[in-house]
Amino acid sequence: MIAVGEDTTLASAVFDTKTALTLTLAGGDDYELAFTAPPAARAAVEHAGAQAATRVTRIGRIEAAPGLRLIDGAGRAVEGDFRSFDHFA
């Protein structure tokens, strides 16, 4: 088990209502690739995305503290109970 957490910044996403936020974060299947890379690799990741004509968006960072923390564009915590299907349960 990996004991790290993630801070996800919601600044690049636009949500009209709490329902939209809930559906976006926990509403079902998604088909986007999420991955981690060290900050030193940022330019290489952006270059690889450009070479592949694929948009790459930085959405957060890995932290030592376990858990998922959602952060709005002003740096404030976003509270909510966002649960979706657990493939490993």
Secondary structure, DSSP 8 states (H G I E B T S, - for coil): ----EEEEE-TTS--SSHHHHHHHHHSS----------GGGHHHHHHHHHHTT------EEEESS-EEEEE-TTS-B---------TT-
